[in-house]
Amino acid sequence: MRIIYQDSIVNNTKNILRFALLSVVSSVMFWGCAPKFEEAKTLYDQGYYGQAAVTFENVYRKEEDKEKKELALLLAAESYRLNNKYDRALKLYDRILRKDPNNTTALLMKANMLKKMEDYRKALGRL
C-alpha cells in the first residue's frame, strides 16, 4: 500500500511539473518574445543559419523601422544561402530587388549564389 501511495505522489508531482512547464512555454509563446534583430544577428554570427533565417524573417514581419526591416530581409536571404536553401534565398533576393532593383548588395549576393549553383546565364542576366 505504501509503495502505491508513493508512486501516486511521484506521478502527481510529474504531472504538476509538466503543467508548470507547459504554462511557462505557453506564456512565452503568446505574451511576448517578439523576435529581436540582435538575437537573429547573434544566431547568424554563430553560424546557426537556419535559425537565423527564420528569426530574421520574423523580425522583418514585425519590425517598424524601415532600415532594420530591409536589413533583416537581406540577412534572412543570406542566411538561407549559407544554409544551402537556395530556392528560399532566391525568393527573398527577388523580393528585395522588386522593391529596390538597384540594391547592389542583393544583386551581388544573388549573382554569387547563382554562380555557385552553376546557373551562369541567370547570374550574368543583369549585366
C-alpha positions as CSV (number, residue, x, y, z in Angstrom):
1,M,0.0,0.0,0.0
2,R,2.8,2.4,0.9
3,I,4.6,1.8,-2.5
4,I,1.4,2.5,-4.4
5,Y,0.9,5.7,-2.4
6,Q,4.5,6.8,-3.1
7,D,4.1,6.0,-6.8
8,S,0.9,8.1,-6.9
9,I,2.7,11.1,-5.3
10,V,5.6,10.8,-7.8
11,N,3.2,10.7,-10.7
12,N,1.2,13.7,-9.4
13,T,4.5,15.6,-8.9
14,K,5.5,14.8,-12.5
15,N,2.1,16.0,-13.8
16,I,2.3,19.2,-11.8
17,L,5.8,19.9,-13.2
18,R,4.6,19.1,-16.8
19,F,1.7,21.5,-16.3
20,A,4.0,24.2,-14.9
21,L,6.4,23.8,-17.8
22,L,3.6,23.9,-20.3
23,S,2.3,27.1,-18.7
24,V,5.6,28.8,-19.0
25,V,6.1,27.8,-22.6
26,S,2.6,29.0,-23.5
27,S,3.1,32.3,-21.8
28,V,6.3,32.9,-23.7
29,M,4.6,32.0,-27.0
30,F,1.6,34.2,-26.5
31,W,2.7,37.2,-24.5
32,G,6.0,38.4,-25.6
33,C,9.2,37.4,-27.1
34,A,8.9,39.3,-30.3
35,P,11.9,38.4,-32.3
36,K,14.7,40.8,-31.9
37,F,17.2,41.8,-34.6
38,E,20.1,41.3,-32.2
39,E,19.1,37.8,-31.4
40,A,18.9,36.9,-35.1
41,K,22.3,38.5,-35.7
42,T,23.8,36.5,-32.8
43,L,22.5,33.3,-34.4
44,Y,23.9,34.4,-37.7
45,D,27.3,35.3,-36.3
46,Q,27.5,31.9,-34.5
47,G,26.7,30.0,-37.7
48,Y,23.2,28.9,-36.9
49,Y,22.0,30.0,-40.3
50,G,18.7,28.0,-40.4
51,Q,17.5,29.5,-37.1
52,A,18.9,32.9,-38.0
53,A,16.9,32.9,-41.3
54,V,13.6,32.2,-39.6
55,T,14.3,34.8,-36.9
56,F,15.3,37.4,-39.4
57,E,12.1,36.8,-41.4
58,N,10.1,37.2,-38.1
59,V,11.9,40.4,-37.4
60,Y,11.1,41.6,-41.0
61,R,7.4,40.9,-40.4
62,K,7.2,42.7,-37.0
63,E,9.8,45.4,-37.3
64,E,8.6,49.0,-37.8
65,D,12.0,50.6,-38.6
66,K,12.3,50.5,-42.4
67,E,16.1,50.2,-42.5
68,K,16.2,47.4,-39.9
69,K,13.3,45.7,-41.8
70,E,15.2,45.8,-45.1
71,L,18.5,44.6,-43.5
72,A,16.6,41.8,-41.8
73,L,15.2,40.6,-45.1
74,L,18.7,40.7,-46.7
75,L,20.2,38.8,-43.9
76,A,17.4,36.3,-44.0
77,A,18.2,35.7,-47.7
78,E,21.9,35.4,-46.9
79,S,21.2,33.0,-44.0
80,Y,19.2,30.8,-46.3
81,R,22.0,30.9,-48.9
82,L,24.6,30.0,-46.3
83,N,22.4,27.1,-45.2
84,N,22.2,25.9,-48.8
85,K,18.5,26.7,-49.1
86,Y,18.9,28.3,-52.4
87,D,15.3,28.3,-53.6
88,R,14.2,30.2,-50.4
89,A,17.2,32.6,-50.7
90,L,16.4,33.3,-54.3
91,K,12.8,34.2,-53.5
92,L,13.9,36.7,-50.8
93,Y,16.6,38.2,-53.1
94,D,13.9,38.7,-55.7
95,R,11.6,40.3,-53.2
96,I,14.3,42.7,-52.2
97,L,15.1,43.5,-55.9
98,R,11.4,44.1,-56.7
99,K,11.4,46.8,-54.1
100,D,14.8,48.2,-55.0
101,P,16.2,47.0,-58.4
102,N,19.5,48.8,-57.8
103,N,20.2,47.2,-54.4
104,T,23.9,46.3,-55.2
105,T,24.3,44.1,-52.2
106,A,21.3,41.9,-53.1
107,L,22.4,41.8,-56.7
108,L,25.9,40.7,-55.8
109,M,24.7,38.1,-53.3
110,K,22.1,36.7,-55.8
111,A,24.7,36.6,-58.6
112,N,27.2,34.8,-56.4
113,M,24.6,32.3,-55.3
114,L,23.6,31.6,-58.9
115,K,27.2,31.2,-59.8
116,K,27.6,28.6,-57.1
117,M,24.5,26.8,-58.4
118,E,26.2,26.9,-61.8
119,D,23.4,28.8,-63.3
120,Y,25.6,31.2,-65.2
121,R,23.0,32.6,-67.6
122,K,20.9,33.9,-64.7
123,A,24.0,35.1,-62.8
124,L,25.0,37.2,-65.8
125,G,21.4,38.2,-66.7
126,R,21.6,41.6,-65.0
127,L,24.8,42.7,-66.6
